[in-house]
């Protein structure tokens, strides 16, 4: 987005209702929104698709950069009459899907279907979509260019607290491992637990167990603006880490252990901000000490 805008292109975007508020209002000239059918089904609701499709046809786009694995995105671009369509195929990893997708594109980029075989950061992968549309050789890591695409009020006063982000999928082992980390952080820094309204129960339980403040968000836009004002963010690998990483907010990003952990860190670690990535182990107390040590490092600029 930064490279394309600075090259003078006018940008539109197709988003879902879940992430339609993830960007600053100035980021795009046009925003088209579809309502996704709940996973594991694919596609979007017919009414939202038809509305977004009609808008895209009217906009008469020259190029579609399809940053998605969702088949509907490829069909959308071609049926909207967009002349140049650039997207991903998986090669021999998914030969039949690749063949179908390739027919919908004018230029296909190969990306591995295996998480273990990823050889670059996801930002570098997505950056390849825009090749030839700008003169930049590599994706920028400058938060001064990236932050205005995410934050509406870039001059807004900063919050001196550490945000601890609740991510529901990480609570399979219960509240206590995360509470131990949050309690340890709170011994050294002011902490607030962030959670969505959908995770309000978990957010309240974690904040109570850790003895910290909590903040629950109804709207993605409010969460985005609050998160990007924090002194630092501690989060399981999630949208919060990606948002902080683009906005220049110091971040400690916690990855689950597993045989693909090293590849996951390489592919998904925060991009532009000062950050530390940790593989969360089985012992909460050692994780907590490592998180605090990492916070001290990134806040001291080391």
DAVENUR-V679477 format. One record per residue. SS is DSSP state (H for helix, E for strand, C for the rest). Layout:
BEGIN
SS
SS
END
This chain:
BEGIN
C
H
H
H
H
H
C
C
C
C
C
E
E
E
E
E
C
C
C
C
C
C
C
C
C
C
C
C
C
E
E
E
E
E
C
E
C
C
C
C
C
C
C
E
C
H
H
H
H
H
H
H
H
H
H
H
H
H
H
C
C
C
E
E
E
C
C
C
C
C
H
H
H
H
H
H
H
H
H
C
C
C
C
E
E
E
E
E
E
C
H
H
H
H
H
H
H
H
H
H
H
H
C
C
C
C
E
E
E
E
C
C
C
C
H
H
H
C
C
C
C
H
H
H
H
H
H
H
H
H
C
C
C
C
C
C
C
C
C
C
C
C
H
H
H
H
H
H
H
C
C
C
C
C
C
C
C
C
C
C
C
E
E
E
E
C
C
H
H
H
H
H
H
C
C
H
H
H
H
H
H
H
H
H
H
H
C
C
C
C
E
E
E
E
E
E
H
H
H
H
H
H
H
H
H
H
H
H
H
H
C
C
E
E
E
E
E
C
C
H
H
H
H
H
H
H
H
C
C
C
C
E
E
E
E
E
C
C
H
H
H
H
H
H
H
H
H
C
C
C
E
E
E
E
E
E
C
C
C
C
H
H
H
H
H
H
H
H
C
C
C
C
C
C
E
E
E
E
E
E
C
C
C
H
H
H
H
H
H
H
H
H
H
H
H
H
H
H
H
C
C
C
END
